[in-house]
Amino acid sequence: MIRRRPTHLLFDFFGTLVDYSPSRTEQGYRRSHALLRDFGGQLGYERFLDVWSATSARFDRASALDDREFSMADVTTEFLGAVLPRPATPEQVDAFVAAYLAEWSAAVRHPAGIDVLLKGLGSEFRLAVVSNTHSPTMVPEQLAAMGVLDVMDAVVLSVEVGRRKPHADIYRAALDRLGVPARDVWFIGDSYEADYTGPRRLGMEALLIDPQGTADVPPHDRLDSVFDLPHRLNAVRPGPTA
């Protein structure tokens, strides 16, 4: 049972603080496809989605081997190189990335009351977000739109660290940024490897959002949602570990 009350709370972002779809194709990318056509690409819409998905999947498979993170610019450069009659310019890469991220982000939803929850927690604990993402701007922009960017003492992103969760480097980067030992931290997220076993290997306590009870974690480490966190914190009194 978790007995040590934390001084810092580290949150996963996607699936924990916001609802989203991980799909790279189902959101609808008509603007991105139109931009590709403006650049001289001749792919029809369905073929555009297929090639984009296949290119992204190759990067995902490579990352799965060593947790190295790639950027949207990386995958976009390879994609445009395969479908345009000439190499893409940096300006074209930037424009495509911006268009694609805008369309992908349109499916991100902020749960009602998430801002109130985080501001309340921020009055008692230091907070940070530790997120796997291919963009250095998306998560900070989402936090700003939620009205909670200024509540966060740090926003640590895999694309900036160079490694994604569950690699130890990204957790160490967060601890170093905050200047806090692992024993004073709780990590909260919805992915078993990235948000539960990874932080625990470094000595953090971790709570897994797992409403269906599908993961092999003790009941006291499971949350139905992030909104259960205050109750769990209130059940732990300040003081040293017993």
C-alpha positions as CSV (number, residue, x, y, z in Angstrom):
1,M,0.0,0.0,0.0
2,I,1.2,3.5,-0.9
3,R,2.1,5.2,2.4
4,R,4.4,8.1,1.5
5,R,2.6,11.3,0.6
6,P,4.2,13.0,-2.4
7,T,5.4,16.5,-2.9
8,H,5.2,16.2,-6.7
9,L,2.6,14.8,-9.1
10,L,3.7,13.8,-12.6
11,F,1.0,13.3,-15.2
12,D,0.8,11.5,-18.5
13,F,-1.1,13.7,-20.9
14,F,-3.0,11.9,-23.6
15,G,-5.6,9.6,-22.2
16,T,-5.0,10.9,-18.7
17,L,-5.7,14.6,-18.7
18,V,-7.4,14.7,-22.1
19,D,-9.5,12.3,-24.2
20,Y,-8.2,11.6,-27.7
21,S,-8.0,9.2,-30.6
22,P,-4.5,7.7,-31.3
23,S,-5.4,7.1,-35.0
24,R,-3.4,8.9,-37.6
25,T,-6.1,8.7,-40.2
26,E,-9.6,8.6,-38.8
27,Q,-9.8,12.2,-37.8
28,G,-10.1,13.4,-41.4
29,Y,-7.2,15.2,-43.1
30,R,-8.8,17.1,-46.0
31,R,-6.7,20.2,-45.4
32,S,-3.5,18.2,-45.2
33,H,-4.4,16.4,-48.4
34,A,-5.2,19.6,-50.2
35,L,-1.8,21.0,-49.1
36,L,-0.1,17.9,-50.5
37,R,-1.8,18.5,-53.8
38,D,-0.7,22.1,-53.8
39,F,2.9,20.9,-53.4
40,G,2.5,18.8,-56.5
41,G,1.5,15.4,-55.0
42,Q,-0.9,13.4,-57.1
43,L,-2.2,10.9,-54.5
44,G,-5.9,10.5,-54.1
45,Y,-7.3,11.0,-50.6
46,E,-7.5,7.3,-49.6
47,R,-4.1,6.6,-51.0
48,F,-2.7,9.6,-49.2
49,L,-4.0,8.2,-45.9
50,D,-2.5,4.7,-46.6
51,V,0.9,6.0,-47.5
52,W,1.0,8.4,-44.5
53,S,-0.1,5.6,-42.2
54,A,2.5,3.2,-43.6
55,T,5.3,5.8,-43.2
56,S,4.3,6.6,-39.6
57,A,4.2,2.9,-38.8
58,R,7.8,2.4,-40.0
59,F,8.9,5.1,-37.5
60,D,6.8,3.5,-34.8
61,R,8.4,0.1,-35.3
62,A,11.9,1.6,-35.1
63,S,11.0,3.5,-31.9
64,A,9.6,0.3,-30.4
65,L,13.1,-1.2,-30.5
66,D,14.9,1.4,-28.4
67,D,12.3,4.0,-27.4
68,R,14.0,6.7,-29.5
69,E,11.5,9.4,-30.3
70,F,10.9,10.9,-33.7
71,S,9.4,14.2,-34.6
72,M,6.6,15.1,-36.9
73,A,9.2,16.8,-39.1
74,D,11.1,13.5,-39.4
75,V,8.1,11.5,-40.6
76,T,6.8,14.3,-42.8
77,T,10.1,14.7,-44.5
78,E,10.2,11.0,-45.4
79,F,6.5,11.0,-46.4
80,L,6.8,14.0,-48.7
81,G,10.0,12.7,-50.2
82,A,8.1,9.6,-51.2
83,V,5.1,11.3,-52.7
84,L,6.3,14.5,-54.2
85,P,8.1,14.9,-57.6
86,R,11.0,16.8,-56.0
87,P,12.4,17.0,-52.4
88,A,10.2,19.0,-50.0
89,T,11.5,22.4,-48.8
90,P,11.7,23.1,-45.1
91,E,8.8,25.5,-45.5
92,Q,6.7,22.7,-47.1
93,V,7.5,20.4,-44.2
94,D,6.6,23.0,-41.6
95,A,3.3,23.8,-43.4
96,F,2.3,20.2,-43.7
97,V,3.2,19.5,-40.0
98,A,1.1,22.5,-38.9
99,A,-1.9,21.5,-41.0
100,Y,-1.8,17.8,-39.9
101,L,-1.4,18.6,-36.2
102,A,-4.3,21.1,-36.4
103,E,-6.6,18.4,-37.8
104,W,-5.3,15.7,-35.4
105,S,-5.8,18.0,-32.5
106,A,-9.4,18.8,-33.4
107,A,-10.3,15.4,-31.9
108,V,-8.7,16.1,-28.5
109,R,-11.3,16.7,-25.8
110,H,-10.8,18.3,-22.4
111,P,-12.9,16.6,-19.7
112,A,-15.2,18.9,-17.9
113,G,-13.6,20.0,-14.6
114,I,-10.0,19.1,-15.5
115,D,-8.9,22.7,-15.0
116,V,-10.5,22.9,-11.6
117,L,-8.9,19.6,-10.6
118,L,-5.4,20.6,-11.6
119,K,-5.6,24.0,-10.1
120,G,-6.7,22.5,-6.9
121,L,-3.9,20.0,-6.9
122,G,-1.5,22.7,-7.8
123,S,-2.3,24.6,-4.7
124,E,-0.8,21.8,-2.6
125,F,1.6,19.9,-4.8
126,R,4.1,20.7,-7.6
127,L,2.8,19.4,-10.9
128,A,4.4,18.4,-14.2
129,V,3.4,16.7,-17.4
130,V,5.5,13.9,-18.9
131,S,4.2,13.0,-22.3
132,N,5.2,11.0,-25.4
133,T,4.6,13.2,-28.3
134,H,6.1,14.0,-31.7
135,S,5.5,17.7,-31.5
136,P,7.2,20.2,-29.1
137,T,4.2,22.5,-29.3
138,M,1.0,20.4,-29.1
139,V,1.0,19.6,-25.4
140,P,1.9,23.1,-24.2
141,E,-0.7,24.6,-26.5
142,Q,-3.4,22.1,-25.2
143,L,-2.4,22.9,-21.6
144,A,-2.7,26.6,-22.4
145,A,-6.2,26.1,-24.0
146,M,-7.2,24.2,-20.8
147,G,-6.1,27.2,-18.7
148,V,-3.5,25.2,-16.7
149,L,-0.2,25.7,-18.4
150,D,0.9,28.1,-15.6
151,V,0.0,25.4,-13.0
152,M,2.7,23.1,-14.4
153,D,6.2,23.4,-13.0
154,A,7.5,21.5,-16.0
155,V,6.3,20.0,-19.2
156,V,8.7,17.2,-20.3
157,L,8.2,15.9,-23.8
158,S,9.7,12.8,-25.4
159,V,10.5,14.7,-28.7
160,E,12.7,17.0,-26.7
161,V,14.4,14.4,-24.5
162,G,14.9,12.1,-27.5
163,R,13.5,9.0,-25.7
164,R,9.9,8.1,-25.1
165,K,8.3,6.4,-22.0
166,P,9.1,3.9,-20.7
167,H,12.7,4.7,-21.3
168,A,14.4,5.9,-18.1
169,D,15.8,9.0,-19.7
170,I,12.5,10.8,-19.8
171,Y,11.7,10.2,-16.2
172,R,15.2,11.3,-15.1
173,A,14.8,14.4,-17.2
174,A,11.5,15.2,-15.3
175,L,13.1,14.6,-11.9
176,D,16.1,16.7,-12.8
177,R,14.0,19.5,-14.1
178,L,12.0,19.6,-10.9
179,G,15.0,18.9,-8.6
180,V,13.1,16.2,-6.7
181,P,14.0,12.6,-5.7
182,A,11.9,9.8,-7.1
183,R,10.7,8.8,-3.7
184,D,8.7,12.1,-3.4
185,V,6.9,11.6,-6.7
186,W,3.6,9.9,-7.7
187,F,3.2,9.3,-11.4
188,I,-0.3,9.1,-12.8
189,G,-1.2,7.8,-16.2
190,D,-3.2,5.3,-18.3
191,S,-0.5,3.1,-19.9
192,Y,0.8,0.1,-17.9
193,E,4.4,0.2,-19.3
194,A,4.8,3.9,-19.8
195,D,3.0,5.3,-16.8
196,Y,3.2,2.5,-14.2
197,T,6.1,0.1,-14.6
198,G,8.5,2.7,-16.0
199,P,8.2,5.2,-13.2
200,R,8.3,2.4,-10.6
201,R,11.6,1.1,-11.9
202,L,13.1,4.5,-11.0
203,G,11.6,4.5,-7.5
204,M,8.5,6.5,-8.0
205,E,5.1,5.5,-6.8
206,A,2.6,5.1,-9.6
207,L,-1.2,5.0,-10.1
208,L,-2.7,3.5,-13.2
209,I,-5.9,4.7,-14.6
210,D,-7.5,1.3,-15.4
211,P,-11.3,1.4,-14.9
212,Q,-11.8,-2.0,-16.4
213,G,-9.2,-3.6,-14.1
214,T,-7.4,-5.2,-17.0
215,A,-3.8,-4.5,-15.8
216,D,-2.1,-6.6,-13.2
217,V,-1.7,-3.9,-10.5
218,P,-2.8,-3.9,-6.9
219,P,-6.2,-2.3,-6.2
220,H,-4.6,0.5,-4.3
221,D,-2.6,1.4,-7.4
222,R,-5.6,1.6,-9.7
223,L,-7.8,4.6,-10.4
224,D,-11.1,4.8,-12.4
225,S,-10.1,8.2,-13.7
226,V,-7.8,11.1,-12.8
227,F,-10.6,12.7,-10.9
228,D,-10.2,9.9,-8.2
229,L,-6.8,11.3,-7.4
230,P,-7.7,13.8,-4.7
231,H,-9.5,11.1,-2.7
232,R,-6.5,8.8,-2.9
233,L,-4.2,11.6,-1.8
234,N,-6.4,12.5,1.1
235,A,-6.2,9.0,2.3
236,V,-2.5,9.3,2.8
237,R,-1.2,11.3,5.7
238,P,2.0,13.4,5.5
239,G,5.0,11.8,7.1
240,P,7.8,9.3,6.4
241,T,7.3,5.9,4.9
242,A,6.4,3.3,7.5
